[in-house]
């Protein structure tokens, strides 16, 4: 029996009559259901738009009130450079804030702004790397000409440039400043197009009142593109349009496509109005609203003949601005209500079709079990978690062929994943990207491990016994790396090379690398204890860990590829592994690892080294545990924490050249930790470098 013939016969005999009945009933109920859903969704969208507009302004107004309070208490504070930190913190408190500034009656003005590409291009004196800008204008001293002192930063507060320029700008003459002075309350000014960014902005001003006198204003510019982004992501339906406009003059405050909110007129940017915007449906809705005075109505689009619901809702009077929300929603977007009606109809006809449904259930169950098995197998193949359950038998020709093909594919892929990192195989399966030569730079964490005195053990042990212990060692280390989302690159003799950060990005890759190294070490300690009871020799693990920018990708030839990492960072990790032999340690990490996750780990400094091929010295640390983990396998012991503190004191003395004090500290360590290899090695170095 063919699958296509079986399914066709089933649907023709049982499904078509039921479907016809469902469709007839659905169309009768469709119109009423659409109207109910449409009204609910539009109301929700309008409420969300009004709330988001309030959230755009109210938090910033509260921040400006706080700045005004500080300025009223101590106006001289803002004449000092330290005040720019307060303005900067206020600026980054919300992403819609473009600039924060304070202005005083004596003409003094201080501002902190964001820098973008348009602003950087506007002035050749602005450093290309500038991301932040602060400036202040001197107070008046008998002449309208003063100086604006500008400072630029790449990362706050790192200065990358500064210059002074003459100006005659007087903030006091602006209408918003005068309004704040006269009303002595919050003033919302604008919107107006920002000539630098092209986006509409509004200005909020809060008066600064000291001892009952107006002495200035705290202000902020807000970009309305944030509100436009909200309208884009919060639609009443897939093809609806929500606009915020000024009812008084028809100016568009926010439009889903921010570029349509402004236009170039006579060489100048100006805000678009509802009756001139490049949206034929919005213009038509505005015309009909003006003609009829209705806030809610339906009309037919002249563009594509769709029936559209139009709704105009004013902002509450407490908002202090004559803004309104305009929502245009095609009713065709809500035809999906039919699906709910169909489900209701299925319930109503259940009694009439109980015999048919029973036959469909039995036949579908018999038919679908093998298909479900194939589906589960394919999902397990995508994650490389293969199952070994026996497939249910099927008498459908196509299903049997599909089962055989899946079984063959699973066997081939299982063999392939034994030679290639699993993450690489998963990436190939999920993306369908073909393999090819090529590498890319990435910041990664590289892991090298090796066994102490392996050559001697290899000579002394029988090959089968050595292979058995090596297999357990490789599996234990590989599992520790895999549990922390690492990728095992290759096995090099008795060593393991692994990395974090590719092919799947990992934000906490450095911490995961440290956890994987500690897991591997602790598990090898447990294995050695078990082998000792069996009379087998121990295998002592030594690990090097380093994070840096390296090259990662497929290398080799067109016929044979290897996914691996290359670069100086890989060499450093390998060198760190070798340093364990010198200092008698288990895990050596670089200063880049330590600095990246210092609060999370317990690691003691050993000494500064210079590896071959590098001019710069760097500090090497021994990793002892994870400070922030409750896992007993990762947590550092109290003795390890004490040893870290004692070694840190000794290392500090050694690096300052206080060799006598360093030697005494290392002697104290050996008194409490007699077998400590780091203390022994460093004590020998102190003795060798002390003058005789």
C-alpha positions in Angstrom: 0.0 0.0 0.0 1.3 3.4 -0.9 1.2 6.2 1.6 -0.3 8.7 -0.9 -3.2 6.3 -1.8 -4.0 5.6 1.9 -4.1 9.2 2.9 -6.1 10.3 -0.2 -8.8 7.6 0.5 -9.0 8.6 4.1 -9.6 12.3 3.5 -12.0 11.8 0.6 -14.2 9.4 2.6 -14.2 11.0 6.0 -12.8 14.5 6.0 -14.4 16.4 3.1 -18.0 16.4 4.3 -16.9 17.6 7.8 -14.7 20.3 6.4 -17.5 21.6 4.2 -19.9 21.9 7.1 -17.2 23.6 9.2 -16.4 26.2 6.5 -20.1 27.1 6.1 -20.6 27.7 9.8 -17.3 29.6 10.1 -18.2 32.2 7.4 -21.5 32.9 9.1 -19.8 33.7 12.4 -16.7 35.4 10.9 -17.9 39.0 10.6 -19.0 39.4 14.3 -15.9 37.7 15.6 -13.6 39.9 13.6 -15.2 43.1 14.9 -14.9 42.0 18.5 -11.3 41.0 18.2 -10.3 44.1 16.2 -11.8 46.5 18.9 -9.9 44.7 21.7 -6.6 44.7 20.0 -6.8 48.3 18.8 -7.7 49.5 22.3 -4.8 47.6 23.7 -2.4 49.0 21.1 -3.5 52.6 21.8 -3.1 52.2 25.5 0.4 50.7 25.1 1.4 53.6 22.8 0.2 56.3 25.2 1.9 54.5 28.1 5.2 54.2 26.2 5.1 57.9 25.3 4.6 58.7 29.0 7.5 56.3 29.9 9.6 58.2 27.4 9.2 61.5 29.2 8.3 60.9 32.9 11.5 59.2 34.0 13.7 61.8 32.3 11.6 64.6 34.0 12.3 62.9 37.3 16.0 62.8 36.6 16.0 66.5 35.6 14.2 67.4 38.8 17.0 65.7 40.8 19.7 67.6 38.9 17.8 70.9 39.5 17.7 70.1 43.2 21.4 69.6 43.3 22.0 72.8 41.3 19.7 74.8 43.6 21.6 73.5 46.6 25.1 74.2 45.2 25.1 76.1 41.9 28.9 76.3 42.0 29.2 72.5 41.7 28.3 72.7 38.0 31.1 75.2 37.3 33.6 72.4 38.2 34.6 69.5 35.9 33.5 66.9 38.5 29.8 67.8 37.7 30.1 66.3 34.3 30.0 62.8 35.9 26.5 63.6 37.3 25.4 64.7 33.8 26.9 61.6 32.2 25.1 59.3 34.6 21.9 61.1 33.9 22.5 60.8 30.1 23.0 57.0 30.2 20.1 56.4 32.5 17.8 56.1 29.4 18.7 55.4 25.8 16.3 58.0 24.5 18.3 60.8 26.1 20.5 62.5 23.6 21.9 65.4 25.7 21.7 66.6 29.3 22.6 70.2 30.2 22.3 72.9 32.9 22.1 76.6 32.1 22.3 79.5 34.6 21.2 83.1 34.6 24.8 84.3 34.5 25.1 82.7 31.0 27.1 79.6 32.2 26.1 76.5 30.4 27.3 72.9 30.8 26.3 69.9 28.6 27.1 66.2 28.1 26.0 64.6 24.8 26.3 61.3 22.9 28.4 61.3 19.8 27.4 59.5 16.6 28.8 59.3 13.0 26.8 62.4 11.9 28.1 64.5 14.7 31.7 63.4 14.2 31.4 64.2 10.5 30.1 67.7 11.2 33.3 69.0 12.7 36.8 67.9 11.5 38.2 68.7 15.0 36.1 66.0 16.6 38.3 62.8 17.1 37.0 59.9 15.0 36.9 57.7 18.1 34.8 60.0 20.2 31.6 58.5 21.6 30.9 61.1 24.3 31.2 64.9 24.5 31.1 67.4 27.3 31.5 71.1 27.2 30.8 74.3 29.1 30.3 78.0 28.1 31.8 80.6 30.3 29.5 83.0 32.2 29.1 86.6 30.8 31.8 89.0 31.8 30.9 92.2 30.0 31.0 90.9 26.4 28.6 88.7 24.4 31.6 86.7 23.1 32.7 83.9 25.3 34.4 80.5 24.9 32.9 77.0 24.6 35.3 74.5 26.1 34.8 71.1 24.4 36.1 67.7 25.6 35.7 64.3 23.8 35.9 60.8 25.2 36.0 57.3 23.6 35.1 55.5 26.8 34.0 57.6 29.7 36.0 59.2 31.2 39.0 58.6 28.9 39.7 61.8 27.0 40.7 61.6 23.4 40.5 65.3 22.4 39.6 68.8 23.4 39.5 72.3 22.0 38.0 75.7 22.7 35.9 77.8 20.4 34.4 81.3 20.5 30.6 81.5 20.8 27.9 84.1 21.3 25.2 81.5 22.1 22.9 82.6 24.9 20.7 79.8 26.2 18.6 82.3 28.1 17.1 83.6 24.9 15.5 80.3 24.0 11.7 80.1 24.3 11.8 77.0 26.4 14.2 78.5 28.9 12.0 81.6 29.2 8.9 79.3 29.6 10.6 77.4 32.4 11.5 80.7 34.0 8.0 82.1 33.8 6.0 79.0 34.7 8.5 77.6 37.2 7.5 74.1 36.3 8.3 71.3 33.7 8.3 72.6 30.1 8.1 70.2 27.1 9.5 71.9 24.0 9.2 70.6 20.4 9.3 68.4 18.6 11.9 69.6 16.1 14.2 67.8 13.7 17.8 67.3 15.0 20.0 68.5 12.2 22.8 66.1 13.2 20.8 62.9 13.3 17.7 63.7 11.3 15.4 62.3 14.0 12.7 64.3 15.8 13.7 65.4 19.3 11.9 67.1 22.2 13.5 69.2 24.9 12.5 68.9 28.6 13.3 71.8 30.9 13.0 71.9 34.7 13.5 75.3 36.5 16.3 75.6 39.1 14.8 77.5 42.1 17.1 78.6 44.9 15.7 80.5 47.9 12.6 81.3 45.9 14.6 82.7 43.0 14.9 81.3 39.4 18.6 80.8 38.8 18.6 78.5 35.7 17.2 75.3 34.1 18.1 71.6 33.9 17.3 70.3 30.5 17.5 67.2 28.3 17.0 66.4 24.6 15.1 63.2 23.9 15.2 61.5 20.5 11.8 60.2 19.4 13.2 57.4 17.2 12.8 55.2 20.4 9.1 55.8 20.2 9.1 55.0 16.5 10.8 51.7 17.2 8.1 50.9 19.8 5.4 51.6 17.3 7.1 49.2 14.8 7.3 46.4 17.2 3.9 46.9 18.8 1.3 46.6 16.1 -2.4 45.8 16.4 -1.9 43.4 13.5 0.8 42.4 11.0 -0.2 45.2 8.6 -1.6 47.8 10.9 0.0 51.3 11.4 0.1 53.2 14.7 1.1 56.9 14.6 1.4 59.6 17.3 0.7 63.1 16.1 0.1 66.6 17.5 -3.7 67.2 17.1 -3.2 71.0 17.2 -1.0 71.4 14.1 -1.0 67.9 12.6 2.7 67.3 13.1 3.8 63.7 13.3 5.5 62.9 16.6 6.4 59.2 15.9 5.9 57.0 12.8 6.9 53.3 12.5 9.3 54.3 9.7 11.3 57.0 11.4 12.5 58.3 8.0 9.0 59.3 7.0 8.7 61.4 10.2 11.0 64.2 8.7 11.5 65.6 5.2 13.9 67.9 3.4 12.2 71.1 2.5 14.1 74.0 0.8 17.4 72.5 2.1 16.1 72.3 5.7 14.8 69.4 7.7 11.2 69.8 8.9 8.7 67.5 10.6 6.2 65.8 8.4 2.5 66.4 8.9 -0.4 64.0 8.8 -1.8 65.6 5.6 1.5 65.5 3.7 3.1 62.2 4.9 4.0 59.5 2.4 1.1 57.2 3.5 -2.0 57.4 1.4 -4.2 55.6 4.0 -3.1 57.9 6.8 -3.8 61.0 4.7 -7.3 59.6 3.8 -8.1 58.8 7.4 -7.1 62.3 8.5 -9.3 63.8 5.7 -12.3 61.7 6.7 -11.9 62.5 10.4 -11.7 66.3 9.6 -14.8 66.0 7.4 -17.0 63.9 9.7 -15.6 64.7 13.2 -15.8 61.0 14.1 -12.9 59.4 16.0 -13.7 55.8 15.1 -14.8 54.6 11.7 -14.2 52.3 8.7 -13.1 53.2 5.2 -12.0 51.6 2.0 -8.3 52.1 1.0 -7.9 53.8 -2.3 -4.5 52.0 -2.6 -5.5 48.3 -2.5 -9.3 48.5 -1.8 -8.9 46.9 1.6 -11.4 47.7 4.4 -9.6 49.6 7.1 -10.5 50.5 10.7 -9.4 54.0 11.8 -9.2 55.1 15.4 -8.1 58.5 16.9 -7.5 58.7 20.7 -6.3 61.8 22.5 -3.7 61.6 25.2 -4.9 62.4 28.8 -5.0 66.0 29.8 -2.4 65.4 32.4 0.1 64.7 29.7 0.3 68.5 29.0 0.6 68.0 25.2 -2.1 67.9 22.5 -1.0 64.5 21.2 -3.2 61.8 19.9 -2.7 58.1 18.8 -3.9 57.2 15.3 -4.4 53.5 14.6 -5.1 52.1 11.1 -5.9 48.4 11.0 -6.8 46.3 7.8 -9.7 44.0 8.8 -8.2 41.3 6.6 -5.5 40.8 9.3 -8.1 39.2 11.5 -9.5 36.5 9.3 -7.6 34.1 11.5 -10.5 34.2 13.9 -12.0 31.5 11.6 -9.6 29.0 13.1 -11.2 29.4 16.6 -14.6 29.1 15.1 -13.5 25.9 13.3 -12.4 24.4 16.5 -15.8 25.1 18.1 -17.5 23.5 15.2 -15.4 20.3 15.5 -16.6 20.0 19.1 -20.3 20.4 18.0 -20.1 17.7 15.3 -18.0 15.3 17.5 -21.1 13.2 18.5 -22.3 13.0 14.9 -18.9 11.7 13.6 -17.8 9.5 16.6 -17.6 6.4 14.4 -15.6 8.2 11.8 -13.2 9.7 14.3 -12.7 6.3 15.9 -11.7 4.8 12.6 -9.4 7.8 11.8 -7.7 7.5 15.2 -7.0 3.8 14.9 -5.8 4.1 11.3 -3.7 7.2 12.0 -2.2 5.6 15.1 -1.1 2.5 13.1 0.2 4.8 10.3 1.9 7.4 12.4 3.9 5.3 14.9 6.7 4.6 12.4 6.7 8.2 11.2 6.9 9.5 14.7 9.9 7.2 15.3 11.6 8.6 12.2 10.8 12.2 13.4 12.4 11.5 16.8 15.4 10.0 15.2 15.9 13.0 13.0 15.6 15.4 16.0 18.2 13.3 17.9 20.5 13.4 14.8 20.3 17.3 14.9 21.5 17.3 18.5 23.8 14.3 18.0 22.0 12.4 20.7 21.4 9.1 19.0 18.8 6.6 20.3 19.2 2.9 20.0 15.5 1.8 20.3 14.2 -0.7 17.8 11.9 1.0 15.2 8.2 -0.1 15.0 7.4 -2.1 11.9 5.5 -0.5 9.1 3.8 -2.0 6.0 3.9 1.3 4.1 6.4 1.2 1.3 7.6 4.8 1.7 7.9 4.6 5.5 10.0 1.5 5.4 12.4 3.1 2.9 12.5 6.2 5.0 13.4 4.2 8.1 16.2 2.4 6.3 17.6 5.8 5.0 17.5 7.3 8.5 19.2 4.3 10.1 22.0 4.5 7.5 22.3 8.3 7.9 22.5 7.9 11.7 25.3 5.3 11.5 27.3 7.4 9.1 26.9 10.6 11.2 27.9 8.8 14.4 31.1 7.6 12.8 31.8 11.1 11.4 31.2 12.8 14.8 33.9 10.6 16.3 36.6 12.4 14.3 35.3 16.0 14.2 34.4 18.2 17.1 30.7 17.7 18.0 29.9 21.5 18.0 31.2 21.7 14.4 29.0 18.8 13.3 26.0 20.3 15.0 26.7 23.6 13.2 26.9 21.9 9.9 23.6 20.0 10.5 21.6 23.1 11.7 22.9 25.6 9.1 23.5 23.4 6.1 26.8 25.2 5.5 29.3 23.2 3.4 32.8 22.6 4.7 35.5 24.8 3.2 39.0 26.1 3.9 39.1 29.4 5.8 39.7 30.9 9.2 38.5 33.9 11.1 39.8 35.9 14.1 38.0 35.3 17.4 38.6 35.9 21.1 38.8 32.3 22.5 40.0 30.4 25.5 42.5 27.7 24.7 43.2 24.5 26.9 46.2 22.2 26.8 46.7 19.2 29.0 49.5 16.7 29.3 50.6 13.9 31.7 53.5 14.0 34.0 56.4 11.6 33.2 54.3 9.8 30.6 57.3 8.6 28.6 58.7 6.8 31.7 55.3 5.2 32.3 55.0 4.1 28.7 58.3 2.2 29.0 57.3 0.5 32.3 53.7 -0.5 31.5 52.3 -3.2 29.2 50.7 -1.6 26.1 47.2 -2.9 26.9 47.3 -1.6 30.4 48.6 1.7 29.3 45.9 2.0 26.6 43.2 1.1 29.1 44.3 3.9 31.5 44.8 6.4 28.7 41.3 5.7 27.4 39.8 6.4 30.9 41.9 9.6 31.2 40.9 10.9 27.7 37.2 10.2 28.4 37.3 11.8 31.9 39.0 15.0 30.5 36.8 15.1 27.4 33.6 14.8 29.5 34.8 17.6 31.9 35.4 19.9 28.9 32.0 18.9 27.2 30.1 19.6 30.5 31.3 23.2 30.3 30.4 23.6 26.6 34.0 23.3 25.4 35.2 21.7 22.1 37.9 19.0 22.1 40.1 19.9 19.2 42.5 16.9 19.1 44.4 14.4 21.1 48.2 14.9 20.8 50.0 11.9 22.1 49.0 11.9 25.8 47.8 15.5 25.6 44.4 17.1 25.0 43.8 20.3 23.1 40.5 22.1 23.6 38.9 25.5 23.3 35.9 27.7 24.1 34.3 30.4 22.0 33.9 28.6 18.7 32.1 27.4 16.7 29.3 28.3 19.0 29.8 31.7 20.7 30.0 31.6 24.5 29.8 34.8 26.6 31.3 33.2 29.8 33.9 31.2 27.9 36.8 32.1 30.2 34.9 31.0 33.4 33.8 27.8 31.6 37.4 27.1 30.6 38.5 27.4 34.2 35.7 25.2 35.4 36.5 22.6 32.8 40.1 22.5 33.8 39.3 22.1 37.5 36.7 19.4 36.8 39.3 17.5 34.8 41.9 17.8 37.5 39.6 16.8 40.3 38.3 13.8 38.4 41.9 12.7 37.6 42.6 12.9 41.4 39.6 10.6 42.0 40.8 8.2 39.3 44.3 8.1 40.7 43.0 7.2 44.1 41.0 4.4 42.6 43.9 3.2 40.5 46.1 3.3 43.6 43.8 0.8 45.3 44.0 -1.4 42.3 47.8 -1.3 42.3 48.0 0.8 39.1 50.4 3.8 38.6 48.8 7.2 38.8 48.5 9.7 35.9 49.2 13.2 37.0 47.4 15.8 34.9 49.0 19.2 34.0 47.0 21.9 32.3 47.7 25.3 30.6 44.9 27.8 30.0 45.0 31.1 28.1 42.5 33.5 26.4 43.4 35.7 23.5 42.5 36.6 19.9 43.4 33.6 17.7 42.5 32.3 14.3 39.9 29.5 14.1 38.4 27.6 11.2 39.1 24.8 8.7 42.7 24.3 7.7 44.3 21.6 5.6 43.6 20.7 2.0 40.5 20.5 -0.2 40.4 16.7 0.4 41.0 16.7 4.1 40.2 19.4 6.6 40.7 20.0 10.3 38.8 22.5 12.4 41.3 24.0 14.8 42.8 27.2 16.3 46.1 28.8 15.5 48.1 31.8 16.6 50.2 33.2 19.4 47.5 32.5 22.0 47.6 28.8 21.3 51.4 28.8 21.7 51.1 30.6 25.1 48.5 28.0 26.3 50.9 25.2 25.4 53.8 27.0 27.2 51.7 27.4 30.3 51.0 23.7 30.4 54.8 23.1 30.3 55.4 25.5 33.2 53.6 23.1 35.6 56.7 20.9 35.5 58.8 23.8 36.7 56.6 24.9 39.6 55.0 21.6 40.6 51.5 22.9 39.8 48.5 21.3 38.2 46.8 24.3 36.4 48.7 27.3 35.1 46.7 30.2 33.7 47.8 33.5 32.1 47.2 37.0 33.4 44.6 37.5 30.7 42.5 34.6 32.2 43.0 36.1 35.7 42.0 39.6 34.8 39.0 38.5 32.8 37.3 36.6 35.8 39.3 37.7 38.8 36.3 37.9 41.2 35.1 34.4 40.3 38.3 32.4 40.8 40.8 31.5 43.5 44.2 31.8 41.8 47.6 32.6 43.2 50.4 34.5 41.4 53.6 32.5 40.7 55.9 34.8 38.8 56.3 36.9 35.6 57.7 35.0 32.6 58.6 35.8 29.0 57.7 32.9 26.6 59.8 32.3 23.5 58.8 34.6 20.6 57.3 37.3 22.9 58.9 40.4 24.2 56.4 41.3 27.0 56.5 39.5 30.3 53.3 38.4 31.9 52.3 37.0 35.3 51.5 33.3 35.6 48.9 32.1 38.1 48.0 28.7 39.5 44.2 28.1 39.4 43.0 26.6 42.7 39.2 26.7 42.5 36.1 28.7 41.7 35.2 31.2 44.3 31.6 31.8 43.2 30.6 28.1 42.8 28.7 25.9 45.3 29.7 22.7 43.3 32.0 20.6 45.6 34.0 19.6 42.5 34.8 23.3 41.7 34.8 25.0 45.1 38.2 26.1 46.5 39.0 24.7 49.9 39.8 26.9 52.9 43.4 25.7 52.6 43.5 26.8 49.0 42.2 30.3 49.8 44.8 30.6 52.6 47.6 29.4 50.3 46.4 32.0 47.7 46.6 34.8 50.2 50.0 33.8 51.6 51.5 33.4 48.1 50.0 36.7 47.0 51.9 38.5 49.8 55.2 36.6 48.9 54.8 37.3 45.2 54.2 41.1 45.8 57.5 41.3 47.7 59.3 39.3 45.0 58.0 41.5 42.2 59.1 44.7 44.1 62.6 43.3 44.4 62.3 42.7 48.2 63.9 39.3 48.0 64.6 38.9 51.7 61.0 39.5 52.6 59.8 37.3 49.8 62.1 34.4 50.9 60.8 34.7 54.4 57.2 34.5 53.2 57.9 31.5 51.0 59.6 29.8 54.0 56.5 30.4 56.1 54.4 28.8 53.3 56.7 25.7 53.3 56.4 25.5 57.1 52.6 25.1 56.8 52.5 23.5 53.3 55.7 21.4 53.1 55.1 20.0 49.7 54.2 23.3 47.9 56.1 23.3 44.6 55.6 27.0 44.0 57.1 28.0 47.3 60.1 25.7 46.7 60.8 27.0 43.2 60.4 30.7 44.2 62.5 30.3 47.3 65.3 28.9 45.1 65.0 31.9 42.8 65.2 34.3 45.7 68.3 32.6 47.0 69.9 32.6 43.5 69.2 36.3 43.0 70.2 37.5 46.4 73.7 39.0 46.5 76.2 36.7 48.2 
